[in-house]
Amino acid sequence: MKSSVLGVFVCVALAAPVVDAAESKVMSFDVYEGATVVHELTIHAQRGVVLYFPAKVDHVAWSEASGLEVQIEDYAVKVSPRARTDTRALLHVTCQGMLIGVQLVLADDWERVYLAAVFHNRDAEARFEDEVAAESERRIRAMRDQHRKAMAALEFESQELARSLITQAFLERRGVAPVHEVGRNGDHVVVRAREFVWAGNDLYVYFEVQNRVAESYRLDRVSAVVDGAERAGETLFSRLGTPAGPGALMRGQRGKGVVCLRNAALWMGEHIELRFMGGGAGSEPVVLDLTVKE
């Protein structure tokens, strides 16, 4: 495409190339919206150059006296020197609302010339990166909100299921029986069983722990032993409640807890051992000898 220069192109500065890419014969330039900068590029006087822009090229203006042949191909401009009249030629390229100046310097030395140049719109790239970051953050927030809602719904359903199962269990069997069993270890940690509560085939044992020593006591595990065999998989216990909340008992403090014995109805009338194992002052387990009853 040929045309005459329609106006005076004001050159604020000659832009230095971003990367010295002589070995690859490709130069890279940064362009910014609203900036008036001329980019200097050395090309071969016979081979010419291909210029690649960040958007579709709208218009190219150059001097007819330069002897250049210019072709626009969407995002690219192909420049071919035909009738060499000078060693310099100035192109005015309109692209994406930007006016980009390209000062071509014609030479015969292959070591100095470039066969292509790429122009990067850093403003557009920065906006794109910001948009990508914002969209990523939006999607992450949406995923977190979705996950939080799903977990809340799952927790609600789990609680409803637990209530339903406990309600059904109470319809099958319910009962409360007082218990007065006491156990202690050599560290003067005392455990008292207070009450049996039946819900279906499961037995809940309410107990109290008292720490009489200076060291702290933390209940870690409760296991049931029936006929000499530990039924570790059939016990559940809540975290020990203390005056300051769940955690360790200091000297003189008392805590309450519950242990659930699954399918304890199968052991009706039998003796079982509940072993309370903890840390600190409770390195030695506390054992309660209980008889399963209604």
N, C-alpha and C positions, 0 to 999 in steps of 0.2 A: 504494500500500500504506500503510495507516494502522496505527499502533500507538502505545502510550504509551511514554514514556521509562522504561526498565527500571532504570536506575541513574543514579548521579550521574556526569556526564562531567567529569573533572578537566581543566581548561584550563591548560596550562603556559604557553602564549604565543599571541598572535595572530600567525599567519604572514603575512609580507609577500608580496605577489605577486611572481613571478619577472620578469614582463614587463608593462609598461604597454601593454595592447593595446586601449585604448578605441576606437581608430578601427575596428578589426575586430570589436569587441564580443565578443572571446574572451579569456579570462584563462587563464594557465598557472600551475600550482602544482607544487612539488616535495613529495613525501611520502616518508618513510623508515620502514622497518620498526622497530617498537618505540618510535617517537616519538609522544608525545601532544601534538598541535598542532591548534589551531583555525584554519581559513582563512576570512578574511572576504571576502565577495563582495557587491557591490551589484547588485541586479537590479531590473527594472521591476515596479512594483506590479500591473500588469495583464498584462504579457507573460510573466513568469516566466523560467526558465532551464533549460538542459540541462547536466547534469554528466557528464563522461566519465571513467571510472576505468581503471586499468591492467589490471584483471582483472574477472571476472564478479562483480557485486555480490551479496553473500549476504543482507544485511539492511539496512534503513533504519529508524531510529527518530526520531520527532519529536513535538512537542507538538500535540495536537488543537486546542488553543486558538489555535494560530498561524493557523488557517484555510487551511492549505496542502493541495493535492492532489499526492500523490507517486506516481509510477509507475516501476517498475523494468523496464528492458529490457536484460537481459544486462549489458553493460558501461556502460550509461548509466542515469541517473536523471533523469526529467523532473519539474520542480517548477513548479506553477501556483498562484499565489495566487487563492483563490476568495472567501472572506469575510474581508476584511482586518480584523484586530483589533489588530495591532501593527506596528511598523516593523521589528522584528527577529524572526528565527526560527532556531532551531538544529537542524541535522540531525546524526545520528550514523550514519555509513555504515560497515558492516563489509565489507571487501573484501580477499581474499587474506590473511586473518589479521590485517589491519591495521584499527585503529579510526580513522576519519578524521572530524574535526569540520568542519562547514561552517556558518559564521555568515552567514546571509542578511540583508542590509539592504535593505529595500524603499524605493524612491524613485520619483518621477515624472519626474525630469529625465533625458532620454535621453542627455545628454552624460556622465552619471556611471555609467550602468548597463551591464551585460554580458549578452549573450544566451546565452553558453555558457562553460564552464570545463573545462579539461583537467588531470587530475591524473597526474603522472608518478612512477612508483616508481623512484627513482634507484638504490636498492640492487639491484633486479632488473635494471635497465639496466646497472649496473656489472658484475654477475655475467655478464650476457649478453655484454658486451664482453670480459670476461676469458675466457669460454668460446670466443668467436669467435677471440680471439688465440691461445689454447692450441690450438684445432683447426687454425688456420692454420699454427702452428709445427709441429704434428704432421704435417700433410700435406706441408709443405715438407721436413721431415726425411725423410719416407717417399720423396718424390720424389728427394731427393738420394741417399738410399741406393739407390734403384732405378737412378738414373743411374750411380752409382759401380759398382754390380754389372754393369750393362749394358756400361759402358766396360771393366771388367776382363775380362768375357767376350769382348768384341770384341777387346781386345788379345791375349788368349790365342788366340783363333781366328786372328787375323792372324799371330801368331808361328808357330802350327802350320802355317798355309798357307805361310808363308815357308820354314819348314823342309822342308815337303813339296816345294815347288818347287826348292829347292836340292838336295835329295836326288835328285829326278828329273833335274836338270841334271847332277849328278855321274855318274849312270848313263849319260847320253848322251855326255858328254865330261868327262874330268878329267885334269889334268896340271899340273905345276909346272916352271917354267923360270927359271933365274937370270938376272938382268939387271944390267948394270953401266953405267948411263948417269948422267951428272952434268950438271947445269945450274946456272948462277948468274946473278944480275943485278948491276947496278952498285952495289947497296947491300950486296953481299957476303952475300946470302941464297943458300944452297946447297941444292939439291934432288937427292937420289940415288934413282934407281929401283933397287929391290933384287930384286924377284921378280915373275914372272907366275904367276897361278893361274887355271886354266881350270875353269869350271863350266858345262857345256853350251856355249852360244854366247856366254856372257858371260865377259869377261876382267877379273880383279881385279889391279890393279897396287899392290904394296906399295911405299911410298916413305918417305924420311926427309928432314926439313927441319932445316937448321942455320942459326941466326942468329949472324953474326959481328960485328955492329955494336952500338953502344950503345943504339940505339932498339929498341923492341919490334916484333915481327912477328906478324901475325895472318893466317892463311890464310882467305880469304873464298870463293874459287871456283876450280874446276878445269874447264877446257874442253878438248875434243879437236878438233883440226883435221885433216881428211882431204881431200887434193886441194885445199887452199886454202879449204875450206868448214868453218865451225865447226859441230860437232855438239853444240850445247849441251844438247839434250834427251836425249842418250845418255850422259851422265856422271853418276855419283853418287859423292860422297866423304864419308867420315866426318869428324867434327870432329877437328881436330888434337890428338893426345894429347901432353901435355907432362909434365915431371916433377911439376908441381904440379896436373895435371889438364888437361882441355880448356881451351884459351884461347890467350893470346899467349905467344910465346917471347921471353925476355929475352936479352941478349948472352951468347953462348957456349952457349946451351941448344939441345937437339935435341928434335924431336918426330917422331912416326910417324903415318902415315895410310894410308888405302886409297882408291883410286878405282876404281869399277866402270864398264867400258865395255860398254854393252849391245850385243848382236849383233856383237861384235868379230870373230866368225868370218867375217863378210862382208868384213873387211879383211885377211884372212890374207895375209902376205907384203908388205903395203903399209907405207909409212912414215907415221907419224902424229906430230903434235906435241901434247904435253900442256902446257898453259899454266897455271901456278900464279899466281893473282892474290891479293894480300893488301893489308893496310893497314899503316900505320906505315912501317917500313923497306922494306916490300915494295910500294911504289907502282909499281915497274917489275916486270912479270911475269917469272917464271922459266920458261924453255922447255926441255922435254926432247924430243929427237928419237929416237923409238922405232920399231922394226920389229915388227909383230905376228907372233908366232911361237908354236909349241907347244913 
